[in-house]
Amino acid sequence: MSKFEYPQEIKRTIEALSKAESFKAVWHRQNPDQPMPSVAEMRALVDLMREILFPGYFGSSSTRPDSVKYYIGVNVERLYDKLRHQIYAGLCFGCGDPDSMDSDKAKARAAELSVKFIEQLPEIRQVLATDVEAAFLGDPAAQSREEVIFCYPAIRAITNYRIAHALYELKVPLLPRIITEMAHSETGIDIHPRARIGHSFTIDHGTGVVIGATSIIGNNVKIYQGVTLGAKSFPLDEQGNPIKGIERHPIVEDNVIIYAQATILGRITIGANSVIGGNVWITSDVAPNSKVVQERYRFGGFVWGDGI
């Protein structure tokens, strides 16, 4: 019986893929003793957090007033055990030199960060309750708050964001971005975990919304589908590469409504109590109490109202 031989084309492809110049730009070197973050585990973790934050809505166990403490306790203990392992994996992934990393210190740090995150869960739930209320009161089609929690993609995306933002503020590597990109894939709503968003925030419909990393959004803000809070340009360094970390996204003050497909670019401020109409393009500050809409009969222009 003759020995099977792979075609020469397969062998040549393996050789090409194995050359250092082929993979050096996309290769991540991890110490074999250090775990990699798991997207599947992070998805399970977020589901568990959603079960804790909204008891009785998610998961397979029913809740009653006399058992809620036990229910929450079991899930929080599960969360701590799973989260510290994933944070440890994130710390390993974010380490510049895996060979010099002190694993014991990293594990202790992961446990510490897990506790600090879990301590924030009551506050995260409190803020999410305001987001649910804003979505319910702001949508005539919403029949109940329960429907909003169960069904609205905005609440799913905002929940992921608020979890991710808390982890980002604790300087946990990689995991915050994984969490917000999960929501992006599921809902079409793209919120960077670094963005700062106040309470009573809602997104109507939601698909196509983009909120950049350095965006700041105040309280009681409502935006519609297709809205972009983006960067106008990217300043370059001496080597011609974009400078990272600068504040390049909009500031949206309290009580602002931004209608569908509006594009707001650059480090500009949309003043409090303003209304931004659909399909407008804004690259300069908008004064408080303004209304910005497209002109009715002439393309390419806007009408700036003195007030609303």
Secondary structure, DSSP 4 states (H G I P E B T S, - for coil): -PPP---HHHHHHHHHHHSHHHHTTT-----TTSPPP-HHHHHHHHHHHHHHHSTTTSSS----TTTHHHHHHHHHHHHHHHHHHHHHHHHHHH-S-GGG--HHHHHHHHHHHHHHHHHTHHHHHHHHHHHHHHHHHH-TT---HHHHHHH-HHHHHHHHHHHHHHHHHTT--SHHHHHHHHHHHHHS-EE-TT-EE-SS-EEES-TT-EE-TT-EE-SS-EEETT-EEE-S---B-TTSPBPPS---S-EE-TT-EE-TT-EEESS-EE-TT-EE-TT-EE-S-B-TT-EEEE-SSSTT-EEEES--
